[in-house]
Amino acid sequence: MFSYEKEQQEAIEHIDEVQNEIDRLNEQASEEILKVEQKYNKLRQPFFQKRSEIIAKIPNFWVTTFVNHPQVSALLGEEDEEALHYLSRVEVTEFEDIKSGYRIDFYFDENPYFENKALSKEFNVNESGDPVSKSSEIKWKAGKDLTKRTGQTPNKAGKKRQHEEPESFFTWFTDHSDAGADELGEVIKDDIWPNPLQYYLVPDMEDEEGDGDDDDEEEEGLEDIDEGEEEEGEDEDEDGDGEDGEDDGEDD
């Protein structure tokens, strides 16, 4: 019995040694992966810049992209959408060591809602290694603070996904409660920013649904016509039988 326990203990120690080697390789892999990511982040920058210059030529590109995105559209009220019509450029910048965080910049044309030409939100880690965020203070024009309007009407896209009225999209700039898991920030950085065109080109689902309704109405109309023709045919058969019966009687 003692021999078995000793062998088991030695086996556990050997497993621990091998696990330490695996952990060491994992750390080495993480460092090398980080270097590769840093390298390709730099290589992508000129293409992101070129893409931004082309996007600037397309009116309402970013508001259309956000409205077409299922998660972001659920956060947009009608007035938010109106304000985002003045959004001319979006930029996502990952910090050089990547692990420390990123920043999202929104650039706006002159608009009736706020004075800022740019709004940004930044995510990083503090000295203790805890995730934190900070953002621009929005300088709202008189009576235009969308974060204080709780009665915003959800936009058309948002209505499909939720029944409650959404808070303003712009409350995101003042919410620093969960910097380590900021859903909107991560959606913009990891989903929209790598390829916004896929969301800009999403077809209007309402139009598609509308077309489907028309088709259903046409099919129902055709069914009504078919049913009407069948009823008329039955009436004619009944009338025909009656006439034949009368003729037979007269012949007798």
N, C-alpha and C positions, 0 to 999 in steps of 0.2 A: 504493500500500500504506500509505504514511504517513498519507494522508488518511483511509483507512478506519479505521485504529487511533485516529486523533484523534476521528473521529465516534463511534466506539464508546465511547471514554473519556468524551466529553461526555454521551452517552446514559446511561452508568452514573451520572455525577454528577447528572443530572436525576432519575434513578430514586431516588437517595439523598435528594434534596431532597423529592420527593413522599412517600417513605417516612417522612421526618421529620415531615411534616405529618400523615400517617396516625397515627403514634405519638403525636403531640400530641393528636389527637382521641380516641385510645383512652384516654389518661390523663385527659382531660377527661370522657369517658364514665364511666370508673371512679369518678371523684369524684362525679359526679351520681348514678350508680347507688347508691353508698354512702349518699348523702344520702336517697335514696328508701327504701333498706332500713332506715335508721335511723328514718325517719318511720313506716314501717309496723310496725316492731318495737314502737314505742311504742303505736301504735293497736291492736296485737294483745294487749297485756298484760292489759287488763281482761277480754278473752274467755278468755285462758289461766287467769286467776284464777277466773273463773266456772266454767270447765270443771273445775278442780281441786276446787272446792267440791262440784260434783255427783258427781265420781268418788269423793270421800270417802264417799259414801253407799252405794257398791257394794262389798261385801266381796270381797277378793282380786282386785281389778281389775288391779293392776299385775303381780302374779305370773302371772296368767292371760295377760296381754298378752305378758310376756317368754317364757313357756313356748310360746306360739303363734307366736312370731317364729322363723323358721328358723335365723337366724344366732345369736341369743342363746340359744335352747334348747340348741344344741350345746355351750354353755359351762356348762350347769347340771347339777350332780350332784343326787342326791336330797336331800342335806342342804342344798345351796344353795337348792333349791326350798322346803324347809321353812322356812329362815330368811327367804326372801322373802315368805312368807305374812304376815310382820309388817310388810311395807313398805306404808305408808299413803299416801305422797305422793311424787311425783317432780316436780322443777322443773328446767327448762333456762333458763339466763340467758346471753344473748349480750352481751358487753361493748359499751359504747356505740359505739366505733368499729368494732365487728364484726371487723375484721381482726386485732385483738389477741388474740381468743380467746373462750372461753365457760366456763361452770361448770355441772356437773350435781349437784344436791342430791337425796339420798335420805333420806326421813324415815321412821323406824321406831317402832312401838309397843314397849312393854316386851316383851323377848323373852329366851329362855334362852341366846342365843349371845354377845351383846356388850352393853356398857354404853351405847354411843353412842345418842343419840336421833336423830342425823343423821350421814350420811356424805356427803362431797362430793369431787369431783375437778375440778380446774381446769386449763384449757389456755390458755397465753398465750405471748408471745414475750419473750425477755430483751433486755437493752440492745444486744446484738449482732445482734438480729433473728432469733435462732434459736428454734425452738419448744421450749417446756419445759412440764412439768406438775407438779402437786403435789396431794396428797390428804390426807384425814383419816387419822389413825392410829387403827386399829380397836382398841378396848379389849376384847379377848376375855375372856369368862368362863372360869374354870378348866376345862380339858379340852375347850373348845368351839371352838378355833381351826381353822376349816375350811381355811385355807390350808396347814396342816401335815398334812392328811389326803390322801394320794395315792391311797388306795383307794376314793374315792367311786364309787358306782355311778351310771352315767349315768341320767338320768330317761327316761321312756318316749319323749318327743319326741327326745331326744338319741340314743337307741339307733338310731333310723332313719337318722341322718345320719353317724354315726361309730362305729367299732369300738373305738377306744381310750378308756380312762377319761379324762374331762376333768379339767383342773385346776379348782380352785374358782373360781367367778365372782368371789369376793372378792379373788383375787390381782390382779385388775385395778387395785385401789386402790393396790397397792404397785409396780406395773409402770410405770416412767417411761422405758423404754428407747427408745420411738419416739413421742414426743409429737406429732410432726408428721403422723403417720399412725396415730392410735389408732383402730383399726377399730370397737371397741365404742362408744367415745365418739361417733364420727361416725354410727354406726347409730342410737344413741339420739337424738342431736340432729337429724339430718336425715331420719330415716325414722319412728321411733316417736313422738317428741314432736309433730311436726306433726299427726298423726292416730292416736293410740293405739287408738281405737275399732275401726279396721279389723282390728287384730290380736286385740283382745279378743273380737271376734265370729267369728273363724275357727272353723269347725266342727272337732270332734275327728276327725282323719283316721283314728285307730284304729277309731273306731266305724264310719266309712264303710267302711273296709277289712273290718271284721268283717261288716257287712251284705253286702258283696260276696261274702265267703266263704260266707255262708248261702245266697245266691242260687246260687252255684256248686254247693253241696251239693244244693240242691233240683233244679237242672238235671240233676246226675249221677243223682239218684234217679229222675227222670222217664225218663232214658235207660235205666236199668236195667229199669224197668217195661216200656218199649217193647220192649227186647230180649227180655225174658221172654215177652211176648205173641207176638213173632214166632216164638220157638222153639216155643212151645206150638202155634201155627198150623201150623208145619212138621211137628210130630209127628202132629197130627191128619190132615194130608194124607197122610202115609205110612201111617198106620193105615187110612185110608179106601181107599187103593189096594189094600192087602192084602185087605181084606174083599171088595172088588169082584172080585178075582182068584179068591178061593175060591168065590164065588157062581157065577162063570162056569164053573168046573170042574164044579160040581154039576149045572148045567143040561146040560152035555155028557154 
